[in-house]
Amino acid sequence: MKLKQSILAAAMLMAAALPMQAQAATTTGTLQVTANVTVPTASVNVAGPLNFGTVVQGQIGTATTSFDVTVTNGVAYTIAFGAGLHGRTVFIVQDSTQTLQAYTGQNAVAGYYLYSDNTKATAYSPDPTNGPVITGLTGNGAAQTYPLYAEVKPLSPAQGGIWGPGTYTDTITITVTY
């Protein structure tokens, strides 16, 4: 019996000397991660041509139109106007079929100006190299309308203006940078 007690005591002593292992369990789960990335978009839609109609030679003519810009919601953008087909420091309409005898080799031209309001307080520049014309804009995903008010004026010959009877045209590009 003493031998049994000695063996039992020795076994207990050995068990106490071994490190205790924690009785922990683990389990795992998964988390699905997705991201739907889209590219911002923009579009420009012009309501109609800017038509001055019939203007008496040497007088000022006016016209109005608008354009819509649609840009993805939350995306910042700017709007600039190109210099047109006859690029100068003002927008130019030109009758490319007409040259005036007093100005041999020059086509008949007139200047026009674009404004953001009917009081003509804010003129748009035809020179996009000077930076964006309209800044600080943010898209909302819907069409945002911008009015254009315009005046066509005779230019002096020193400004390149030679205005005779005829049909004058120009094409400008509206650029939206986003």
N, CA, C and O of each residue as an XYZ file, in Angstrom:
712
protein
N       0.823     -1.153      0.000
C       0.000      0.000      0.000
C       0.881      1.234      0.000
O       0.552      2.259     -0.597
N       1.963      1.116      0.657
C       2.885      2.222      0.685
C       3.445      2.449     -0.704
O       3.699      3.585     -1.104
N       3.635      1.374     -1.431
C       4.125      1.507     -2.791
C       3.077      2.209     -3.649
O       3.437      3.045     -4.478
N       1.817      1.901     -3.480
C       0.758      2.545     -4.220
C       0.705      4.026     -3.896
O       0.508      4.862     -4.777
N       0.879      4.333     -2.643
C       0.840      5.755     -2.247
C       2.033      6.487     -2.826
O       1.919      7.652     -3.207
N       3.151      5.838     -2.897
C       4.350      6.468     -3.447
C       4.185      6.694     -4.937
O       4.573      7.742     -5.455
N       3.613      5.723     -5.630
C       3.412      5.866     -7.068
C       2.387      6.972     -7.330
O       2.557      7.780     -8.243
N       1.354      7.001     -6.546
C       0.320      8.014     -6.695
C       0.884      9.388     -6.404
O       0.553     10.330     -7.124
N       1.697      9.550     -5.413
C       2.311     10.830     -5.056
C       3.263     11.256     -6.151
O       3.310     12.438     -6.490
N       4.020     10.335     -6.714
C       4.962     10.650     -7.782
C       4.200     11.089     -9.020
O       4.623     12.028     -9.695
N       3.088     10.436     -9.338
C       2.282     10.789    -10.509
C       1.696     12.168    -10.341
O       1.644     12.930    -11.307
N       1.258     12.514     -9.160
C       0.687     13.826     -8.885
C       1.749     14.905     -8.984
O       1.488     15.997     -9.489
N       2.927     14.608     -8.511
C       4.034     15.553     -8.579
C       4.425     15.808    -10.016
O       4.725     16.948    -10.372
N       4.431     14.784    -10.856
C       4.767     14.937    -12.264
C       3.689     15.733    -12.994
O       4.002     16.566    -13.845
N       2.456     15.489    -12.673
C       1.359     16.210    -13.310
C       1.426     17.685    -12.955
O       1.134     18.532    -13.800
N       1.793     18.005    -11.756
C       1.894     19.398    -11.315
C       3.057     20.084    -11.996
O       3.011     21.299    -12.185
N       4.089     19.366    -12.372
C       5.266     19.945    -12.994
C       5.022     20.231    -14.473
O       5.700     21.101    -15.019
N       4.117     19.566    -15.143
C       3.838     19.796    -16.556
C       3.052     21.096    -16.715
O       2.207     21.416    -15.878
N       3.323     21.847    -17.785
C       2.554     23.095    -17.992
C       1.106     22.765    -18.282
O       0.781     21.756    -18.909
N       0.257     23.641    -17.808
C      -1.180     23.442    -18.000
C      -1.547     23.992    -19.378
O      -1.140     25.100    -19.727
N      -2.276     23.266    -20.129
C      -2.743     23.744    -21.413
C      -4.117     24.345    -21.221
O      -4.970     23.802    -20.520
N      -4.316     25.551    -21.904
C      -5.601     26.221    -21.795
C      -6.638     25.428    -22.557
O      -6.344     24.787    -23.566
N      -7.806     25.483    -22.075
C      -8.914     24.793    -22.706
C      -9.675     25.816    -23.554
O     -10.786     26.194    -23.184
N      -9.084     26.301    -24.739
C      -9.701     27.302    -25.600
C     -10.139     26.642    -26.886
O      -9.572     25.640    -27.322
N     -11.188     27.241    -27.500
C     -11.671     26.753    -28.784
C     -11.758     27.944    -29.728
O     -11.947     29.070    -29.268
N     -11.628     27.732    -31.025
C     -11.744     28.811    -32.006
C     -12.743     28.420    -33.080
O     -13.003     27.243    -33.330
N     -13.295     29.458    -33.709
C     -14.165     29.252    -34.856
C     -13.931     30.426    -35.806
O     -13.459     31.473    -35.363
N     -14.233     30.293    -37.051
C     -14.008     31.369    -38.015
C     -15.279     31.675    -38.781
O     -16.190     30.851    -38.871
N     -15.318     32.874    -39.327
C     -16.414     33.300    -40.196
C     -15.810     34.087    -41.348
O     -14.634     34.447    -41.292
N     -16.572     34.358    -42.374
C     -16.060     35.110    -43.505
C     -16.874     36.386    -43.696
O     -18.055     36.444    -43.355
N     -16.220     37.402    -44.247
C     -16.853     38.683    -44.527
C     -16.675     38.958    -46.005
O     -15.543     39.036    -46.483
N     -17.757     39.105    -46.737
C     -17.700     39.391    -48.162
C     -17.464     40.897    -48.336
O     -18.170     41.703    -47.731
N     -16.478     41.282    -49.158
C     -16.167     42.683    -49.412
C     -16.336     42.944    -50.898
O     -15.783     42.219    -51.724
N     -17.112     43.995    -51.250
C     -17.285     44.368    -52.652
C     -17.204     45.880    -52.780
O     -17.490     46.610    -51.832
N     -16.817     46.337    -53.945
C     -16.828     47.763    -54.265
C     -17.235     47.892    -55.725
O     -16.667     47.233    -56.596
N     -18.214     48.736    -55.986
C     -18.663     48.987    -57.350
C     -18.112     50.343    -57.757
O     -18.615     51.375    -57.312
N     -17.105     50.354    -58.584
C     -16.445     51.589    -58.989
C     -17.011     52.025    -60.332
O     -17.071     51.233    -61.272
N     -17.431     53.300    -60.423
C     -17.906     53.847    -61.692
C     -17.011     55.012    -62.091
O     -16.347     55.619    -61.250
N     -17.002     55.306    -63.346
C     -16.228     56.418    -63.871
C     -17.147     57.633    -63.934
O     -18.273     57.519    -64.418
N     -16.695     58.798    -63.456
C     -17.541     59.983    -63.569
C     -17.840     60.279    -65.041
O     -17.020     60.011    -65.920
N     -19.005     60.824    -65.289
C     -19.383     61.171    -66.655
C     -19.859     62.615    -66.718
O     -20.242     63.206    -65.708
N     -19.828     63.164    -67.909
C     -20.332     64.518    -68.133
C     -20.862     64.607    -69.555
O     -20.410     63.888    -70.446
N     -21.824     65.497    -69.754
C     -22.334     65.760    -71.090
C     -22.772     67.213    -71.175
O     -23.109     67.836    -70.169
N     -22.761     67.744    -72.399
C     -23.207     69.109    -72.668
C     -24.299     69.027    -73.714
O     -24.135     68.363    -74.738
N     -25.411     69.697    -73.463
C     -26.519     69.732    -74.394
C     -26.917     71.194    -74.600
O     -27.348     71.861    -73.660
N     -26.772     71.687    -75.827
C     -27.109     73.078    -76.130
C     -28.563     73.136    -76.556
O     -29.008     72.354    -77.396
N     -29.313     74.088    -75.960
C     -30.744     74.200    -76.220
C     -31.054     74.532    -77.669
O     -32.035     74.033    -78.220
N     -30.254     75.343    -78.278
C     -30.494     75.722    -79.662
C     -29.420     76.663    -80.124
O     -28.585     77.089    -79.327
N     -29.420     77.000    -81.396
C     -28.383     77.907    -81.894
C     -28.550     79.301    -81.290
O     -29.639     79.690    -80.867
N     -27.478     80.015    -81.264
C     -27.491     81.406    -80.826
C     -27.717     82.224    -82.093
O     -26.777     82.484    -82.845
N     -28.961     82.627    -82.326
C     -29.336     83.253    -83.583
C     -29.691     84.717    -83.336
O     -30.669     85.020    -82.653
N     -28.892     85.620    -83.896
C     -29.141     87.047    -83.751
C     -30.247     87.533    -84.687
O     -30.707     88.669    -84.571
N     -30.665     86.687    -85.598
C     -31.692     87.097    -86.550
C     -31.143     88.168    -87.487
O     -29.955     88.158    -87.811
N     -31.991     89.083    -87.921
C     -31.578     90.163    -88.816
C     -31.098     91.340    -87.982
O     -31.824     91.848    -87.128
N     -29.872     91.766    -88.238
C     -29.275     92.897    -87.523
C     -28.955     93.969    -88.561
O     -28.348     93.688    -89.594
N     -29.366     95.183    -88.276
C     -29.071     96.300    -89.173
C     -27.581     96.601    -89.095
O     -27.009     96.668    -88.007
N     -26.961     96.780    -90.248
C     -25.522     97.051    -90.314
C     -25.156     98.201    -89.379
O     -25.772     99.266    -89.411
N     -24.153     97.969    -88.553
C     -23.668     98.983    -87.621
C     -24.427     99.045    -86.309
O     -24.039     99.801    -85.418
N     -25.496     98.275    -86.160
C     -26.288     98.267    -84.926
C     -25.873     97.092    -84.033
O     -25.087     96.236    -84.440
N     -26.407     97.067    -82.827
C     -26.158     95.974    -81.887
C     -27.338     95.013    -81.951
O     -28.495     95.431    -81.893
N     -27.040     93.730    -82.069
C     -28.070     92.695    -82.035
C     -27.921     91.856    -80.782
O     -26.818     91.704    -80.258
N     -29.035     91.307    -80.297
C     -28.989     90.476    -79.091
C     -29.634     89.115    -79.369
O     -30.463     88.972    -80.267
N     -29.240     88.145    -78.592
C     -29.796     86.793    -78.694
C     -29.615     86.088    -77.356
O     -28.780     86.476    -76.539
N     -30.409     85.051    -77.150
C     -30.350     84.273    -75.911
C     -30.505     82.794    -76.236
O     -31.286     82.420    -77.111
N     -29.766     81.971    -75.537
C     -29.947     80.518    -75.565
C     -29.451     79.979    -74.230
O     -29.163     80.755    -73.318
N     -29.351     78.704    -74.108
C     -28.819     78.099    -72.877
C     -28.187     76.767    -73.233
O     -28.346     76.251    -74.339
N     -27.470     76.231    -72.267
C     -26.916     74.887    -72.425
C     -27.002     74.179    -71.091
O     -26.941     74.807    -70.034
N     -27.143     72.873    -71.150
C     -27.224     72.038    -69.948
C     -25.943     71.242    -69.814
O     -25.384     70.761    -70.800
N     -25.489     71.111    -68.588
C     -24.334     70.273    -68.277
C     -24.792     69.238    -67.256
O     -25.370     69.579    -66.224
N     -24.527     67.986    -67.555
C     -24.845     66.901    -66.625
C     -23.534     66.232    -66.227
O     -22.802     65.718    -67.073
N     -23.249     66.247    -64.916
C     -22.024     65.652    -64.390
C     -22.413     64.744    -63.227
O     -23.347     65.046    -62.484
N     -21.712     63.654    -63.075
C     -21.944     62.704    -61.991
C     -22.037     63.431    -60.651
O     -21.287     64.370    -60.386
N     -22.958     62.986    -59.822
C     -23.185     63.588    -58.508
C     -21.902     63.663    -57.685
O     -21.184     62.673    -57.546
N     -21.622     64.847    -57.141
C     -20.478     65.047    -56.257
C     -19.157     65.314    -56.959
O     -18.147     65.525    -56.287
N     -19.128     65.313    -58.287
C     -17.882     65.522    -59.033
C     -17.739     67.006    -59.384
O     -18.648     67.605    -59.958
N     -16.602     67.585    -59.040
C     -16.330     68.997    -59.341
C     -16.024     69.152    -60.829
O     -15.436     68.266    -61.448
N     -16.436     70.306    -61.400
C     -16.152     70.551    -62.813
C     -16.041     72.046    -63.101
O     -16.442     72.883    -62.291
N     -15.489     72.362    -64.269
C     -15.385     73.733    -64.758
C     -15.898     73.766    -66.193
O     -15.981     72.735    -66.861
N     -16.241     74.966    -66.656
C     -16.723     75.148    -68.026
C     -15.887     76.239    -68.687
O     -15.654     77.296    -68.100
N     -15.435     75.975    -69.918
C     -14.678     76.973    -70.683
C     -15.264     77.050    -72.094
O     -15.870     76.098    -72.586
N     -15.069     78.192    -72.725
C     -15.534     78.406    -74.093
C     -14.332     78.533    -75.011
O     -13.388     79.266    -74.720
N     -14.377     77.812    -76.118
C     -13.318     77.934    -77.112
C     -13.424     79.271    -77.827
O     -14.429     79.972    -77.713
N     -12.382     79.614    -78.559
C     -12.334     80.907    -79.241
C     -13.136     80.928    -80.532
O     -13.230     81.978    -81.167
N     -13.710     79.825    -80.939
C     -14.490     79.791    -82.164
C     -13.616     79.562    -83.384
O     -12.406     79.363    -83.275
N     -14.240     79.594    -84.530
C     -13.536     79.317    -85.778
C     -12.601     80.442    -86.202
O     -11.683     80.224    -86.992
N     -12.829     81.642    -85.682
C     -12.076     82.810    -86.125
C     -11.326     83.423    -84.949
O     -11.131     84.638    -84.905
N     -10.907     82.600    -84.000
C     -10.340     82.961    -82.717
C      -9.544     84.249    -82.659
O      -8.551     84.438    -83.362
N     -10.005     85.096    -81.822
C      -9.336     86.359    -81.507
C      -9.584     86.643    -80.037
O      -9.909     85.740    -79.267
N      -9.429     87.897    -79.655
C      -9.679     88.245    -78.248
C     -11.156     88.461    -77.970
O     -11.564     88.580    -76.814
N     -11.965     88.511    -79.034
C     -13.426     88.499    -78.891
C     -13.936     87.394    -79.803
O     -13.238     86.964    -80.722
N     -15.148     86.941    -79.546
C     -15.764     85.979    -80.452
C     -16.056     86.703    -81.764
O     -16.434     87.875    -81.755
N     -15.887     86.025    -82.871
C     -16.065     86.642    -84.182
C     -17.046     85.827    -85.015
O     -16.934     84.605    -85.117
N     -18.016     86.533    -85.614
C     -18.829     85.919    -86.659
C     -18.297     86.444    -87.981
O     -17.911     87.608    -88.090
N     -18.281     85.595    -88.961
C     -17.655     85.969    -90.219
C     -18.510     85.521    -91.391
O     -19.109     84.446    -91.365
N     -18.559     86.353    -92.411
C     -19.172     85.966    -93.679
C     -18.029     85.551    -94.592
O     -17.376     86.396    -95.206
N     -17.795     84.268    -94.677
C     -16.631     83.784    -95.415
C     -16.794     83.900    -96.926
O     -15.832     83.694    -97.666
N     -17.991     84.225    -97.390
C     -18.202     84.358    -98.838
C     -18.010     85.801    -99.301
O     -17.992     86.068   -100.502
N     -17.870     86.714    -98.374
C     -17.867     88.126    -98.723
C     -16.542     88.800    -98.387
O     -16.079     88.709    -97.250
N     -15.944     89.450    -99.322
C     -14.836     90.353    -99.039
C     -15.266     91.732    -99.520
O     -15.900     91.864   -100.566
N     -14.928     92.722    -98.775
C     -15.331     94.081    -99.113
C     -14.242     94.743    -99.939
O     -13.056     94.578    -99.655
N     -14.634     95.480   -100.947
C     -13.669     96.099   -101.847
C     -12.704     97.022   -101.121
O     -11.531     97.110   -101.485
N     -13.187     97.703   -100.106
C     -12.320     98.633    -99.372
C     -11.250     97.896    -98.575
O     -10.244     98.495    -98.197
N     -11.449     96.622    -98.318
C     -10.522     95.823    -97.516
C     -10.178     94.548    -98.281
O     -10.539     93.448    -97.862
N      -9.494     94.699    -99.379
C      -9.181     93.586   -100.265
C      -8.581     92.410    -99.497
O      -7.662     92.575    -98.693
N      -9.117     91.234    -99.760
C      -8.593     90.017    -99.160
C      -9.087     89.733    -97.748
O      -8.743     88.699    -97.176
N      -9.885     90.625    -97.175
C     -10.412     90.385    -95.826
C     -11.890     90.050    -95.913
O     -12.645     90.675    -96.657
N     -12.287     89.045    -95.135
C     -13.699     88.692    -95.074
C     -14.417     89.631    -94.126
O     -13.818     90.197    -93.212
N     -15.700     89.785    -94.358
C     -16.521     90.623    -93.493
C     -16.695     89.926    -92.147
O     -17.062     88.752    -92.097
N     -16.432     90.645    -91.058
C     -16.544     90.068    -89.712
C     -17.213     91.048    -88.761
O     -17.222     92.256    -88.998
N     -17.774     90.510    -87.678
C     -18.321     91.301    -86.578
C     -17.993     90.567    -85.287
O     -17.801     89.351    -85.289
N     -17.930     91.298    -84.202
C     -17.647     90.683    -82.908
C     -18.916     90.394    -82.141
O     -19.901     91.124    -82.253
N     -18.891     89.340    -81.372
C     -20.020     89.091    -80.470
C     -19.476     88.701    -79.102
O     -18.338     88.253    -78.968
N     -20.306     88.879    -78.110
C     -19.906     88.687    -76.726
C     -20.941     87.809    -76.036
O     -22.141     87.952    -76.270
N     -20.479     86.911    -75.195
C     -21.354     86.029    -74.428
C     -21.342     86.453    -72.971
O     -20.295     86.782    -72.414
N     -22.522     86.440    -72.361
C     -22.669     86.857    -70.968
C     -23.460     85.804    -70.192
O     -24.240     85.041    -70.763
N     -23.239     85.783    -68.888
C     -23.964     84.836    -68.040
C     -25.297     85.390    -67.554
O     -26.122     84.640    -67.033
N     -25.520     86.695    -67.716
C     -26.764     87.306    -67.237
C     -27.240     88.370    -68.220
O     -26.464     88.879    -69.030
N     -28.534     88.699    -68.135
C     -29.098     89.648    -69.096
C     -28.660     91.092    -68.849
O     -28.914     91.954    -69.691
N     -28.016     91.378    -67.730
C     -27.495     92.727    -67.491
C     -26.112     92.897    -68.114
O     -25.561     93.998    -68.133
N     -25.570     91.825    -68.611
C     -24.250     91.797    -69.263
C     -23.128     92.216    -68.309
O     -22.155     92.855    -68.710
N     -23.289     91.843    -67.049
C     -22.283     92.169    -66.029
C     -21.098     91.203    -66.079
O     -19.969     91.593    -65.780
N     -21.348     89.951    -66.454
C     -20.280     88.956    -66.488
C     -20.127     88.408    -67.893
O     -20.969     87.643    -68.364
N     -19.047     88.801    -68.567
C     -18.778     88.325    -69.925
C     -17.919     87.074    -69.866
O     -17.016     86.967    -69.036
N     -18.202     86.133    -70.748
C     -17.371     84.950    -70.885
C     -16.234     85.270    -71.845
O     -16.419     85.999    -72.820
N     -15.082     84.732    -71.569
C     -13.907     84.968    -72.391
C     -13.788     83.904    -73.465
O     -14.055     82.731    -73.203
N     -13.389     84.295    -74.684
C     -13.172     83.289    -75.713
C     -11.784     82.673    -75.663
O     -11.388     81.979    -76.599
N     -11.047     82.909    -74.604
C      -9.661     82.460    -74.534
C      -9.480     81.458    -73.409
O      -9.169     81.853    -72.285
N      -9.666     80.161    -73.679
C      -9.565     79.167    -72.614
C      -8.162     79.021    -72.039
O      -7.997     78.381    -71.001
N      -7.136     79.600    -72.688
C      -5.789     79.507    -72.129
C      -5.657     80.348    -70.863
O      -4.717     80.171    -70.089
N      -6.604     81.266    -70.655
C      -6.591     82.065    -69.426
C      -7.242     81.329    -68.266
O      -7.422     81.898    -67.189
N      -7.586     80.098    -68.473
C      -8.166     79.309    -67.398
C      -9.656     79.118    -67.604
O     -10.251     79.741    -68.484
N     -10.260     78.261    -66.796
C     -11.682     77.992    -66.940
C     -12.513     79.260    -66.751
O     -12.161     80.139    -65.965
N     -13.597     79.333    -67.471
C     -14.467     80.487    -67.398
C     -15.387     80.397    -66.192
O     -15.546     81.372    -65.458
N     -15.985     79.254    -65.984
C     -16.904     79.065    -64.862
C     -16.280     78.011    -63.956
O     -16.042     76.884    -64.390
N     -16.018     78.358    -62.725
C     -15.353     77.443    -61.798
C     -16.221     77.209    -60.565
O     -17.261     77.843    -60.389
N     -15.775     76.290    -59.719
C     -16.451     76.040    -58.445
C     -17.773     75.307    -58.596
O     -18.666     75.482    -57.766
N     -17.922     74.501    -59.621
C     -19.173     73.801    -59.875
C     -19.075     72.357    -59.403
O     -17.997     71.761    -59.407
N     -20.210     71.804    -58.999
C     -20.259     70.408    -58.565
C     -21.478     69.752    -59.188
O     -22.587     70.282    -59.111
N     -21.269     68.599    -59.805
C     -22.359     67.873    -60.437
C     -23.331     67.315    -59.419
O     -22.965     66.999    -58.286
N     -24.594     67.199    -59.853
C     -25.600     66.598    -58.994
C     -26.273     65.403    -59.680
O     -27.262     64.867    -59.181
N     -25.727     64.996    -60.825
C     -26.279     63.857    -61.545
C     -27.421     64.223    -62.473
O     -27.867     63.394    -63.266
N     -27.904     65.466    -62.383
C     -29.001     65.933    -63.236
C     -28.500     67.091    -64.103
O     -27.443     67.662    -63.836
N     -29.252     67.424    -65.117
C     -28.886     68.535    -66.003
C     -28.952     69.853    -65.230
O     -29.956     70.164    -64.589
N     -27.870     70.614    -65.304
C     -27.818     71.946    -64.708
C     -27.763     72.945    -65.865
O     -26.893     72.843    -66.729
N     -28.681     73.903    -65.885
C     -28.838     74.814    -67.012
C     -28.054     76.106    -66.791
O     -28.081     76.700    -65.714
N     -27.352     76.521    -67.856
C     -26.587     77.772    -67.850
C     -27.085     78.645    -68.998
O     -26.987     78.247    -70.159
N     -27.617     79.828    -68.692
C     -28.093     80.700    -69.760
C     -26.932     81.386    -70.469
O     -25.878     81.617    -69.878
N     -27.138     81.709    -71.739
C     -26.182     82.492    -72.513
C     -26.924     83.683    -73.105
O     -27.897     83.519    -73.841
N     -26.464     84.857    -72.780
C     -26.978     86.086    -73.362
C     -25.874     86.608    -74.267
O     -24.696     86.543    -73.918
N     -26.256     87.128    -75.431
C     -25.232     87.530    -76.388
C     -25.573     88.850    -77.044
O     -26.735     89.236    -77.171
N     -24.515     89.526    -77.457
C     -24.619     90.762    -78.225
C     -23.654     90.678    -79.386
O     -22.505     90.269    -79.219
N     -24.116     91.063    -80.561
C     -23.226     91.178    -81.701
C     -23.055     92.672    -81.948
O     -24.033     93.417    -81.993
N     -21.804     93.103    -82.108
C     -21.490     94.525    -82.236
C     -20.553     94.734    -83.414
O     -19.746     93.865    -83.742
N     -20.666     95.891    -84.043
C     -19.682     96.199    -85.065
C     -18.324     96.436    -84.420
O     -18.235     97.059    -83.361
N     -17.284     95.950    -85.045
C     -15.923     96.218    -84.593
C     -15.317     97.270    -85.515
O     -15.677     97.357    -86.689
N     -14.422     98.046    -84.992
C     -13.729     99.013    -85.843
C     -12.779     98.263    -86.767
O     -12.369     97.148    -86.444
N     -12.419     98.846    -87.909
C     -11.439     98.183    -88.771
C     -10.129     97.878    -88.045
O      -9.462     96.895    -88.367
N      -9.755     98.707    -87.071
C      -8.534     98.450    -86.302
C      -8.653     97.166    -85.487
O      -7.653     96.506    -85.206
N      -9.891     96.812    -85.105
C     -10.134     95.573    -84.360
C     -10.383     94.409    -85.301
O     -10.675     93.300    -84.854
N     -10.273     94.646    -86.587
C     -10.528     93.598    -87.564
C     -11.965     93.536    -88.003
O     -12.367     92.584    -88.671
N     -12.759     94.542    -87.640
C     -14.178     94.535    -87.967
C     -14.470     95.179    -89.306
O     -14.130     96.339    -89.538
N     -15.090     94.435    -90.166
C     -15.557     94.931    -91.450
C     -16.946     94.331    -91.605
O     -17.075     93.142    -91.898
N     -17.967     95.121    -91.417
C     -19.310     94.571    -91.362
C     -20.118     95.062    -92.544
O     -20.480     96.235    -92.625
N     -20.395     94.148    -93.461
C     -21.236     94.453    -94.600
C     -22.412     93.500    -94.620
O     -22.510     92.621    -93.764
N     -23.300     93.657    -95.575
C     -24.441     92.742    -95.672
C     -23.958     91.312    -95.933
O     -22.976     91.108    -96.647
N     -24.634     90.341    -95.367
C     -24.271     88.947    -95.578
C     -24.720     88.078    -94.422
O     -25.373     88.553    -93.493
N     -24.370     86.812    -94.479
C     -24.689     85.866    -93.408
C     -23.398     85.536    -92.673
O     -22.437     85.061    -93.278
N     -23.379     85.781    -91.397
C     -22.189     85.616    -90.561
C     -22.364     84.387    -89.667
O     -23.439     84.168    -89.110
N     -21.313     83.596    -89.535
C     -21.412     82.377    -88.725
C     -20.142     82.166    -87.903
O     -19.079     82.712    -88.197
N     -20.297     81.366    -86.880
C     -19.188     80.918    -86.055
C     -19.630     79.645    -85.352
O     -20.825     79.361    -85.265
N     -18.688     78.896    -84.860
C     -18.959     77.709    -84.048
C     -17.994     77.744    -82.874
O     -16.781     77.838    -83.061
N     -18.530     77.670    -81.672
C     -17.656     77.623    -80.495
C     -17.826     76.279    -79.808
O     -18.863     75.627    -79.936
N     -16.811     75.881    -79.090
C     -16.828     74.630    -78.340
C     -16.968     74.952    -76.857
O     -16.249     75.797    -76.325
N     -17.889     74.279    -76.206
C     -18.054     74.392    -74.757
C     -17.373     73.160    -74.161
O     -17.751     72.026    -74.459
N     -16.367     73.395    -73.317
C     -15.597     72.300    -72.746
C     -15.872     72.186    -71.258
O     -15.724     73.153    -70.511
N     -16.275     70.994    -70.833
C     -16.485     70.710    -69.418
C     -15.328     69.833    -68.964
O     -15.107     68.748    -69.502
N     -14.596     70.314    -67.970
C     -13.471     69.561    -67.412
C     -13.885     69.084    -66.030
O     -14.313     69.878    -65.192
N     -13.756     67.778    -65.796
C     -14.176     67.209    -64.511
C     -13.179     66.199    -64.030
O     -13.360     65.612    -62.964
